[in-house]
Amino acid sequence: MPAINPTRLKHETAELAAYFADPARFLYELDKLLDRYADRVRRPGQTGAPAPLLPAFKVAPPVMRQIMLTLTPLAQANPLAALTLADTLWEKPILEIRQIALRLLSLAPAHDPTPFLTRAHAWAIPKEEEHILEELFRIGLAPLQNHHPQQFLELVREWMGHTSVELQILGAKALFPLAQNPTFDNLPQIYRILLPRMIDAPSVLRGHLAIVIHALATRSPRETAHFLNQVLIVSDNPGIAWITRQVLDLFPEETQERLRETIRNR
């Protein structure tokens, strides 16, 4: 990995920022900058995390941080230009470039949900890179979740209610950061969205639902245990028992035994 000189890097990102309003030239210069700092030695799996499917420069975190430190004031001062730039960057299927696009999206003014909803529909596709989907829902769409939770929930409800299992999985992935979000306290809305999918969940969806249920049980064990108990009663889908077992240790012993009994009596 090339050595990082903070002063030089700051100068290089300032030169990059000069093309903020010229997306095509910015992309060209960004590609060159990332290539200069690319790690050509590290191999997939050496960090312990699954390797991304998208091509990646594997630059060190300080490089990405400095790029965003430089771009953030420009994006806040010129939100339309920032969104135009984000759209151009998104078209380049390289991990770090799409990560920058997501961070530019997250800086859009939160009062208007339209830019977030438009890009959620365009960017959130089932075949998208796992790392990118996670950051889209956790970072790029964070203003939508925080300031327009109902619009975000409608989007998730659309995915979760679709006949395509791939879109249902997308909906579950989108729900996860909202279930974790301590500022979102209307958990019954999440349970209502989950209910139809919990009742008829195919095996391929169960793991994704379990991740959401785990987040809910961590935040609200009592509500989540009640929800699971009710679903176990009304549905004979064996997947519900499996999901319940994945989160049993998050509940008090008495609650665990009650859920086990409900499973036994099905």
Secondary structure as GFF3:
##gff-version 3
##sequence-region A 1 266
A	DSSP	alpha_helix	6	17	.	.	.	ID=ss1
A	DSSP	alpha_helix	23	36	.	.	.	ID=ss2
A	DSSP	alpha_helix	61	77	.	.	.	ID=ss3
A	DSSP	alpha_helix	79	90	.	.	.	ID=ss4
A	DSSP	alpha_helix	95	106	.	.	.	ID=ss5
A	DSSP	alpha_helix	114	123	.	.	.	ID=ss6
A	DSSP	alpha_helix	130	135	.	.	.	ID=ss7
A	DSSP	pi_helix	136	140	.	.	.	ID=ss8
A	DSSP	alpha_helix	142	147	.	.	.	ID=ss9
A	DSSP	alpha_helix	149	160	.	.	.	ID=ss10
A	DSSP	alpha_helix	165	180	.	.	.	ID=ss11
A	DSSP	alpha_helix	187	200	.	.	.	ID=ss12
A	DSSP	alpha_helix	203	219	.	.	.	ID=ss13
A	DSSP	alpha_helix	221	234	.	.	.	ID=ss14
A	DSSP	alpha_helix	238	247	.	.	.	ID=ss15
A	DSSP	three_ten_helix	248	250	.	.	.	ID=ss16
A	DSSP	alpha_helix	253	264	.	.	.	ID=ss17
###
